[in-house]
Amino acid sequence: MDDKWNCLTDALLENNHIKIPIEKRFFLSFLDNENDGDHVNKQRIIEELDKCGFLQDDPRLNDFRRNLETLVKTDLLSYEEFKHCIENNILILSKVLRKELIIPNFKDFCENITEIYKKTEDYDEGENASYIPQLKKVDSNQYGISVCTVDGQRFNIGDTKVYYTVQSCCKPINYGIALEELGEEEVHKYVGREPSGQSFNELTLNKEGKPHNPLINSGAIMTSSLIKHNEAPSEKFDNVINIWEKLSGGIYKIGFNNSVYLSEKTTADRNYALAYFMKETNDKKKIGFPENTKLTETMEFYFQCCSIEVNAEIMSIVAATLANGGINPFTSEKIWKPSTVKNVLSMMLMCGMYDYSGECAFKIGIPCKSGVAGAIMIVIPNVMGIVTWSPKLDDIGNSARGIEFCKLFGEKFNFHIFDNFTDDTKTNPLQNKYASSKHIEFGELCLSAKEGDLENLRKLFNLNVDMNQQDYDGRTALHLACCENHVELVQFLLNVAKVKKNPKDRWNHTPLDEAREKNLTEIIELLQY
């Protein structure tokens, strides 16, 4: 080992790991003792961020990535360079390196999502929506899945950058906008909150003469009439686009598809019928529309909202904002109150999937909203948003591939609202893979040493865990790493964690004794150095 490296670590550690500053601890955990001396490799840091789901366009890490590119001219960083690069991002990097993110093993989770994607990729049932001519023209083979957690961990697979119109996925957003503007009591003077038991575009109202809920067509038209009721149409639409941009964090541009809008407008006889049916209730002295509602403007505004364009990556961030109680994971801006989000997600759970809503709540148990362009927006409260997009629809009007994904996702993970985390037939991505011994710090340390898990050992080091701990037999992590011939772990424990080389167990065996007994030449050399 290089003398310069030894001087550096000796001076910093002072035989007391507690004194190491957090920046130095992170720096040491990235060192490749054999190749880099007292510098860390830039690429290793970037790979760690990517593996944890922090993508290149994450706005929270713009300064960090820019500093890596502009301030450091080589592939290696000194401690001072590393410290300068991370100084504005220490909180988020702490969560990454200590594995304190909502999905601690994000790589494993993404592998599971990829597996489900591949299983559903060849599912070829259904047809594009035909009653809106422009939707029929979309390439029906396209399929993408995007994930965004409340910590901003993201994963995308397939056609996630292709723009599509939101269609009925605008309904929960418009409902939330109305709630924020007017409050729950005022909004529900005009629209109910019960599943209708009828088709989403059925000519029917509840016994009070109101649409049954905000997520069927009549309810969405009514909700549209409430938003900025006395404002000009342009102001109303600008307001909705502004909310979409805030919910998605402004990372990507929100679009608008005029041809789809015109197509919807000219093929909307049923929707106009629903509007006039509700207008009739005004004439019968029932609630109906708010006073002075301009029906043509309201209908055009509703069609415009349906024709907003996003891609799966954008919508997954919107879903993650809902999962995060109305706070965007990237900007930390509070867009909606928690009570608004609670009402929106309640509606999505009960009424979000057309005539499949009850079955979806029973089998999958997660708030979802579908649209006839092929998107399904899935919100797992306090965890993540997921979006699937594939244009072919089943007989009900939901994305055929998307429904298959939801079914397999529900079978794989225990995110159903009534799932019990003790059910070992499903996977719990929120749980660290060492969760069985996580509450016993030393148990996790020993398991990492025994299984050769250098990544988890680094995490424990970053958490300031004492690497010299001994069990009731006096055995340490170094004993175990030597026994199992994990050379990289022995290097890390000796050169980074600076553990004691010669601890004795109750049989007076040192790690070197273990290595000699098994004739582990590389480890013997490390311990004798």
Helices and strands as residue ranges (DSSP letters): H 3-13, G 17-19, H 22-29, E 40-41, H 42-51, G 59-61, H 62-70, E 76-77, H 79-86, H 90-97, H 106-121, H 133-136, E 144-149, E 154-158, E 164-165, G 167-169, H 170-182, H 184-187, H 217-226, H 233-247, E 255-256, H 258-266, H 269-283, H 295-306, E 308-310, H 312-323, H 338-351, G 354-356, H 357-363, E 368-370, E 375-380, E 384-389, H 400-412, H 435-438, H 441-451, H 454-462, H 477-483, H 487-495, H 511-517, H 521-528
